Amino acid sequence: MPKLTLDVLTDVVTLGIVESVSGESPSRSRFTNGAAQRSIRALRLKHDLELNLAGAALVLELIDELETAHARLRVLEKLYR
């Protein structure tokens, strides 16, 4: 499993997988715990599915959209019961 190094973190920020709270360069930035978890999730996807980091970013984006759609569906199901 690859480690979250400064180079990897720079790539993760560049690809838009996470955003820094402070908006500075990755070496001086601050990140939320959620950003750290999302970065690790991207690295796991990269490793497990043998993707490049851009591919992992796309998978994460699709997962986000799917989770949003499921949440909306749950709301609609409650409305129409």
Buried (B, 14 or more C-beta within 10 A) or exposed (E): EEEBEEEBBBBBBEBEBBBBEEEEEBEEBEBEEEBEEBBBBBBEBBEEEEBEBEBBBBBBEEEEEEEEEEEEEEEEEEEEE
